[in-house]
Protein backbone atom coordinates (compact mmCIF):
# COMPACT_ATOMS: atom_id res chain seq x y z
CA UNK A 1 0.00 0.00 0.00
CA UNK A 2 1.23 3.47 -0.85
CA UNK A 3 0.98 6.31 1.64
CA UNK A 4 1.16 10.05 1.11
CA UNK A 5 2.05 12.63 3.76
CA UNK A 6 -0.28 15.60 3.56
CA UNK A 7 -1.36 18.54 5.69
CA UNK A 8 -4.34 18.20 7.99
CA UNK A 9 -7.76 18.88 6.49
CA UNK A 10 -10.54 20.32 8.64
CA UNK A 11 -12.64 17.18 8.21
CA UNK A 12 -9.80 14.92 9.51
CA UNK A 13 -10.58 15.59 13.19
CA UNK A 14 -13.04 12.71 13.82
CA UNK A 15 -10.83 10.19 12.02
CA UNK A 16 -7.74 11.31 13.94
CA UNK A 17 -9.61 11.02 17.25
CA UNK A 18 -10.67 7.47 16.37
CA UNK A 19 -7.17 6.59 15.14
CA UNK A 20 -5.64 7.84 18.39
CA UNK A 21 -8.00 5.84 20.59
CA UNK A 22 -7.53 2.70 18.48
CA UNK A 23 -3.76 3.04 18.83
CA UNK A 24 -3.93 3.56 22.59
CA UNK A 25 -6.36 0.69 23.18
CA UNK A 26 -4.90 -1.84 20.73
CA UNK A 27 -1.18 -1.09 20.78
CA UNK A 28 -0.92 0.32 24.31
CA UNK A 29 -1.31 -3.06 26.04
CA UNK A 30 2.04 -4.15 24.57
CA UNK A 31 3.78 -1.93 27.16
CA UNK A 32 1.17 -0.76 29.64
CA UNK A 33 -1.41 -2.45 31.90
CA UNK A 34 -5.09 -2.47 30.97
CA UNK A 35 -5.82 0.09 33.71
CA UNK A 36 -3.04 2.38 32.43
CA UNK A 37 -4.36 2.07 28.86
CA UNK A 38 -7.92 2.92 29.87
CA UNK A 39 -6.76 5.89 31.98
CA UNK A 40 -4.68 7.12 29.02
CA UNK A 41 -7.58 6.72 26.59
CA UNK A 42 -10.01 8.47 28.94
CA UNK A 43 -7.88 11.64 28.76
CA UNK A 44 -8.46 12.09 25.01
CA UNK A 45 -10.92 14.95 24.47
CA UNK A 46 -12.08 13.78 21.03
CA UNK A 47 -12.20 15.59 17.69
CA UNK A 48 -12.28 19.07 19.25
CA UNK A 49 -8.65 18.65 20.30
CA UNK A 50 -7.42 18.87 16.70
CA UNK A 51 -9.56 21.87 15.83
CA UNK A 52 -8.41 23.70 18.97
CA UNK A 53 -4.75 22.91 18.36
CA UNK A 54 -4.89 24.10 14.75
CA UNK A 55 -6.57 27.31 15.95
CA UNK A 56 -3.67 27.73 18.43
CA UNK A 57 -1.07 27.49 15.65
CA UNK A 58 -0.21 23.79 15.72
CA UNK A 59 0.50 21.93 12.50
CA UNK A 60 -0.72 18.41 11.80
CA UNK A 61 0.61 16.13 9.09
CA UNK A 62 -1.34 13.04 8.12
CA UNK A 63 -0.08 9.85 6.49
CA UNK A 64 -3.00 8.87 4.27
CA UNK A 65 -3.48 5.49 2.63
CA UNK A 66 -4.29 5.11 -1.05
CA UNK A 67 -7.98 5.63 -0.23
CA UNK A 68 -7.16 8.98 1.40
CA UNK A 69 -7.89 7.69 4.91
CA UNK A 70 -5.69 8.69 7.84
CA UNK A 71 -3.27 5.89 8.76
CA UNK A 72 -1.01 7.92 11.08
CA UNK A 73 -0.49 11.53 12.12
CA UNK A 74 1.81 13.92 13.95
CA UNK A 75 0.90 17.17 15.72
CA UNK A 76 3.62 19.80 16.18
CA UNK A 77 3.10 22.89 18.31
CA UNK A 78 4.63 26.25 17.29
CA UNK A 79 7.55 25.86 19.73
CA UNK A 80 8.60 22.44 18.36
CA UNK A 81 6.72 20.28 20.84
CA UNK A 82 5.63 17.04 19.17
CA UNK A 83 2.44 16.55 21.13
CA UNK A 84 1.08 13.56 19.23
CA UNK A 85 2.42 10.83 16.98
CA UNK A 86 0.03 7.94 16.44
CA UNK A 87 -0.31 5.09 13.96
CA UNK A 88 -3.52 3.20 13.38
CA UNK A 89 -2.99 -0.41 14.55
CA UNK A 90 -3.57 -1.72 11.01
CA UNK A 91 -0.80 0.51 9.64
CA UNK A 92 2.11 -0.06 12.03
CA UNK A 93 5.61 -1.18 11.07
CA UNK A 94 5.46 0.55 7.69
CA UNK A 95 7.76 3.48 8.40
CA UNK A 96 4.95 6.01 8.74
CA UNK A 97 6.05 7.38 12.11
CA UNK A 98 9.60 7.86 10.80
CA UNK A 99 8.28 9.64 7.70
CA UNK A 100 6.08 11.89 9.84
CA UNK A 101 9.02 12.74 12.10
CA UNK A 102 11.05 13.71 9.03
CA UNK A 103 8.16 15.93 7.91
CA UNK A 104 8.03 17.50 11.38
CA UNK A 105 11.75 18.18 11.25
CA UNK A 106 11.49 19.79 7.80
CA UNK A 107 8.63 21.94 9.05
CA UNK A 108 10.56 22.97 12.17
CA UNK A 109 13.62 23.89 10.12
CA UNK A 110 11.48 25.96 7.75
CA UNK A 111 10.10 27.82 10.76
CA UNK A 112 13.55 28.24 12.35
CA UNK A 113 12.51 26.19 15.39
CA UNK A 114 15.77 25.18 17.14
CA UNK A 115 14.63 21.81 18.51
CA UNK A 116 11.87 19.24 18.55
CA UNK A 117 10.85 17.75 21.88
CA UNK A 118 8.22 15.33 23.11
CA UNK A 119 6.98 13.07 25.87
CA UNK A 120 7.13 9.63 24.22
CA UNK A 121 5.34 6.56 25.43
CA UNK A 122 7.22 3.36 26.07
CA UNK A 123 5.95 2.26 22.65
CA UNK A 124 7.03 5.37 20.74
CA UNK A 125 10.42 5.80 22.39
CA UNK A 126 12.33 3.50 19.97
CA UNK A 127 10.94 5.31 16.91
CA UNK A 128 11.96 8.69 18.31
CA UNK A 129 15.42 7.33 19.14
CA UNK A 130 15.87 5.99 15.60
CA UNK A 131 14.97 9.49 14.39
CA UNK A 132 17.75 11.08 16.46
CA UNK A 133 15.89 12.05 19.63
CA UNK A 134 17.57 11.44 22.98
CA UNK A 135 15.91 10.74 26.32
CA UNK A 136 16.38 13.53 28.83
CA UNK A 137 14.46 11.75 31.61
CA UNK A 138 11.81 9.17 32.41
CA UNK A 139 8.64 10.88 33.61
CA UNK A 140 6.65 8.99 36.24
CA UNK A 141 3.25 10.48 36.92
CA UNK A 142 -0.35 9.58 37.71
CA UNK A 143 -3.59 9.90 35.78
CA UNK A 144 -6.81 10.31 37.73
CA UNK A 145 -9.20 7.59 36.55
CA UNK A 146 -12.34 6.15 38.10
CA UNK A 147 -11.63 7.80 41.43
CA UNK A 148 -8.06 6.53 41.66
CA UNK A 149 -4.63 7.70 40.57
CA UNK A 150 -3.15 5.34 38.01
CA UNK A 151 0.67 5.41 37.84
CA UNK A 152 2.12 5.57 34.34
CA UNK A 153 5.30 6.79 32.68
CA UNK A 154 6.73 8.25 29.49
CA UNK A 155 10.01 9.77 28.35
CA UNK A 156 10.98 13.39 27.86
CA UNK A 157 12.97 13.42 24.63
CA UNK A 158 14.47 16.06 22.39
CA UNK A 159 16.33 16.58 19.13
CA UNK A 160 18.30 19.77 18.47
CA UNK A 161 17.99 20.95 14.88
N, C-alpha and C positions, 0 to 999 in steps of 0.2 A: 504494500500500500504506500502511496506517495502522500507526503504531508507538505503543507505550505505554511510558513510563518507569516502571519498577517496582523495588522493592528486590530484592536478590539472594536467591535461594532456595538452600537447601543442595544441591539436585541440579543447580544450574547449573554447578558447577565443571568437569566434563569438557567441556561445550560452550564455556565461556569459554576454556579451555586450547586447544581446537581453533581457536576464532575468532582468538585471539591469534597462533598460529602461521601460520594462513592469511593474516592481515594482514601479518605480517612477511615471509613468503615470496612473497606475490603483489603486495603494494603496495611493499614495501621496495626492490625493484630500480629503482623510479622515481628514487630518490635515492642509493642505496648500491650498491656492487659486490656481485657474487654472493658473494664470500668474506666481506664484511662482513655480508651478510644471513644467511648460514649460521652465522657466529659468534654473531650476535645471537639467532637462533632456538635455538641449542644451549644458551643460558643459561636458557631457560625451564624451570622445574622441573615443569611439568605441573599437574594438577588440585589437588594438595596445596597449592600456593601460595595459592589462594583460601580454602581452609579455614583455613590457618594465619593469614592476614591478618585474616580475620573474627574468629578467636579472639583476636587481638592488638588488637582494637578498630577495625579498618578498616571502612569502609562501602563497599558496592558497589552501584551503580545499573546496571540493565540496560535497554537499549532493545530491546523484544521486538516481533517482527513480529506480524501478525494471526493467526499460528498459535501464538503464544506462544514462538517460538524466539528465542534471543539473536541480535541483529543488531549490537550494539555495547555497550560497557560502560565504566564509569569506576570506579576504585578510589581512595578518599580515605583517607589515614591520619589518626589523631586530631589531629595537629598541623597539618593543612591541606596535607600533601604529596599531590599528585595523582600517584600512582605509575604508574597505567596508564590509558590512554584508547585503545581500539582499536575499529575498525569492521571488520566482516566485509567482504571485497572485493566481495561482491555487494550490499552496502548502503551504499556510499560515495556522497558528494555528495547526501545527502538531509537534511542538517541535524542528523543524530543526534549528532555530536560536540558541536556547539553547544548542543543541548538538554541533553546530559549535563553539560556545563560549567555551564550555568545551574542544573541540579539540584545540582551540587556546591557552587556558590556559595550557594544557598538553605540547604543543609545546614550549611555552614560558618557562615553568619550565625546560624542557629538554635543553633549550639553555641558562639557567641561566639569563633570562630576568627578572628584578625585578618588573616590573609592566606592565599591559596592559592599554592603554588609547585610547580614541576615541573622535570623534565629532558626537554624535548621533542625528538623526532627532527626531522630536516630536513623530514619529511613533515607532522608535526603542528604545527610552529611557526606556519604561517599561521593555522590554526584557533585556536590559543591567542591569537595577536595580535588576531584579529578579536573575541575574547571579552574583550579588555582586558588581557591579560598583556603584560609587557614583558620583553625579553631583558636579563639581567644579565651574561651572558658566554657565549661559545662554549666548550664543554668538549671538548677533544681527549683521548682516552684509548685504551687498547688492551684488547682482549678476547683472552684465551688461547684458542686454537682449533687443534686438530690439531697440537700441539707448536710453534705459532708465536704471536706476538702480532700481532693484526690491528688496525690503527689504524682508529678510527671517531670520530664526533663527535655531540654533541647540544647543546642550548641550555638553560642554566639560565634559568628564567623565573619571574616572580611577578606576583601581582595583590593589592594591598592591598584589604581589604574595609571 
